[in-house]
Amino acid sequence: MPLMLTGMVLFFAAHSIAVVAPTWRVRMRLHIGPVTWKVVYALLSAIGLTLMLFGYAHARGAPTVLYAPAAWLHAVTWILMLPVFPLLFAAYLPGTIQRAFTHPMLAAVKLWATAHLLSNGTLPDVLLFGSFLLWAIIVRISLKRRAPERAPGAPSSPYNDLIALVLGLALYAAFIVRWHALVIGVPLLPPSF
């Protein structure tokens, strides 16, 4: 559990600077340069994510059960996960989806975290997914109070929504069939599939 918590602190610290210290973030970017800032940010995020994933995998070995989700909630999880990957792509592909959700990446994180909290009731699950849900809510609230920044992304195109949907659903299918088992260590389908 300490490994997971260390990773969470690093990851969320890097991803929360704009929330807790927006002027410091701007000053640091000007002081060390935008490229160096992005490298440091990416390294902290990558190290945090890696520690979080390894720590989570280790903590799942002997978890404390906080609640036992009903079996039917697994179906709800599958449904809630359906728009997650299209929303992730829509965050970088300007179009109707992006305009409708304003912050599709945060919407994806909230859906992903909620879906997993419905299906998993152990302490590592609640800490991990609950933290992501809380973080996404806090960031969304903070975005209403600060000046909008232009996020990097593809140029506007009438095909961006279609691209986001096709790529997102393909990635969702890949996670269901194989990648969830490879990345997380938990297969979503029976071995005979």
N, C-alpha and C positions, 0 to 999 in steps of 0.2 A: 504493500500500500504506500510506503514512503516514496517509492520511485514514481508511482502514478501521481501522487500529490505534488512532488517536485516538478514533474512535467506540466501539470496543470497550472502551477504558479507561473512558470516561465511562459507558457503559451498564452495564458490570459493576461499576464502583465504586458507582454508585447502587443496584444490585441486590444488593450484597454487604455493605452496611453492617450489616445485622442479623446477618451471619455473623461479621464481624471486630470490630465495635464495637457490640454490642446495647445496652449501657447508654448510650453516647454518643447513639445514635439516640433512645432514650427521653427523655434530657435535652434534646436539640434539639427534639423534638416539643413538650415542655412549655415550653421557652424561647420558641420562635417561634410556637407554636400549630399545631394539627393541619392547618388549612387551608393555611397558608403552607408547612408541611412537605410536604404533598401536591403543592402547586404547584411547589416547587423540585425535588422528586423527579421529577415528571412532565416538567418542562422538561429536566432533565439526561438523563432516559431518552429523550425525544423527540429531543433534539439528538444524543445518542450513537447512537441507532438510525438517524437520517437520515445521519449521517456514515459509519456502518458500511455502510449500503446503497449509498450513492454510491461510497464507497471500494472496496467489494467489486465493484461493476459496473466500475469503472475498472481494478482489479487483474486482473480476468478477461480484459482486453484482450490482455495479453501474459503469461500465467501460466507459472510453472515447474511442469512435470509431475513429481510425486513418485511416483505409481504409476498404472497403467492398470487400472481395474476391469474385471472380466470382464463381458461383455454380459448374462449371466443375472442379475447383481446388480441390474440396473435393475428387474426384476420383483420382486425381494425388497424394493427400495425402495418400490415402489407398494404392496405388502402392508403393510410396516411403517408407511406413512403413513396407512393406512386408519383406525386408531383415534385419530390425533393430534388432529383437530379435535373429535370427540366428547369426548375427554378435556379439551380446553381449555374447552368449555362446561360439562362436569361439575364443573370446579373452582368454578364459581359457582352450580351447581344441585344442592343437597344431595339425595343419593339413594344408591342401591345402588352406582353406579359410583364416586361420591366416597368412600364408605366402603371399597370394595374396594381402591382405589388410595391411600388416605390423602392423597396429594398429587398429584392428577391432572395439574395443570399441569406439575410437574416430570417426571412420567412422559411427558407429551406432548413436552416439550423433549428428553428423552433419546432417545425414539423418532425424533423429527424429525432430530436431529443424527446419530444412528447411521445412519439411512436415507440421509442425504445423504453421509455419509462413505463408504458402500458404493458410491455411484454417481459420486463426484467425487474425483479424485486430484490436483488441483492445489494449489499452496501456499496461495492465498487460501481455497480450500475447506477444507483441513485446518485452517488457522488459525481460520477462522470457526466451522465446525461442531464442530471439536475443542474449541474454547474453550467453546462452549455446552454440550457434553456434560460437560466437566470441571466447569464451574460448577454444572450441575444435580446432579451427583454430590456435590460439596462442600456445596451447600445442603441436600440431602437428609440427608446425614450430620449436619450441624449442627442440623437440626430435631429429631433424636433427642436432642440434648443441651440443648435450651432449652425454656422453657415455651411451650406452644402459644398462638398468638394466633388469635382468631376472624377469619377472612377474610370480607370482605364478599360477599354473595351473595343469591340469591333465597330466599324462604321455602321451607321443606320442602314437597314435594308428591309424590304418587304418580306424577305425570306428568313429573317432572324428568328421569328417565333417558331417557324417550321423546323429550322435547324436545332433550336433549343429543345423542342419536343422530341425530335427523332434521336438526337444524340443522348438526351436525358433518359429516354425510355430504353435505348440500347444499353446504356451504362447500368440502368436499374436491372435489366435482364441479365447482364453479365455478373452483377453482384449476386443476384438470386442463384444463378446456375453455378458459379465457381468462385468469384472474387471474395465474397464474404467469408467463405471457408479459408481461402488463402491469406487474406489480410487479417481477419479477426480470429480465425481458428474455429469458427462456429458455422458448420454447414447449414444452409437453409432448406435444402432438399434432401430426401433420403438418398443413400449411396447408390441405389439402383437406378436413379434418374439419369 
